[in-house]
Amino acid sequence: WMACFEYLVVAVADFPIDSWVTQDGLIDSSMGELYLASLSRAYSQLLCEGNDSSVITTQPGLSLWLPLLNIFLGNVLRCLFAAAVMVYLCEMDPHTTYTHIISITKDWMNYHQVSPKVQKRVEHYFKRRWRREKVYDDEFVLGMVSNHLRHELLHELYLDFMRCVSFLKRAPNPLVRAICGMLKPQYHMIGDLVTVKGDMADFMFITKEGQLVTVDDEGRRVRDIKKGDIFGHEGMLERYKKERVRTTQTVISETACVTLALDFDRFTELCDHYSSFELLLVEFSQPETSVTPAPVLQDQEFFDLCQKTFRETLRQVLGAQEHHLPPLSPYILQEARRESVASPAQADTLL
């Protein structure tokens, strides 16, 4: 369009002596040659490369303002193009993105007057999550691919690890693969409260890296949670059964940790579609919630029962005296325990 205006202006003025058509000797040239020459002038002006008298004339009117307009538009377009290229290059560089996020976060915390202690924890969190100062957003990357590829990538990331998780060692393969496709990584720093007793039971966690600890209401250590252990499942089970919707324990991270979280909607979906999932969780929870250690008195009573039965049996078979009878072997007591002996008749059979 600029090239056509270049020629139109001088043609309407009947090709004055100082016009570019006359000076370049193109009055008798073909329309194609005129178009190429005019196009060359327009490009030269847009790129700001034409500074001689053949480009900008001293004649007033459109002959003067049109080249100036071309040069102005050329400068604007060139600046916009350079800015777009720089933005694109910055977005491609993970380190630049990391630096930008850190800068925005620090400005935000300074604006809200966040304490230096919390600011330091936030800074450590970013360094822990994005190692080597490069930002890779898992959800952003996985959200750009198809659903099939998303599950394939998640299986590649978590499947081998999930086979080592305590409550999934006997789980069917389809269940393990389904869980892998629903997990979301969570990053915790030292001292983070991952769950608090009494809060809504919204997540079940699988420990992938680091170590956490369960504490009671007074802050005393109750149980260690290491790689491959799970927590938060008791509250999720109770919420699924519509009995209670609060968490049952407080968990604090002792080291920098990475956990894999399963939200309640995904948890419900697994329970509805895989009956073995709920059974495995219930079985895994029983040793912690419902089984209590036997008192010492019961062990002594059981020992006395087996000792008495053992002596009576030997006396009947051998006719031995009381003081000649040997003591009860610990091995026999162990076997009696293993066989669930609960009566003198059963003990007699075992002996």
Disulfide bonds with the S-S distance in Angstrom:
none
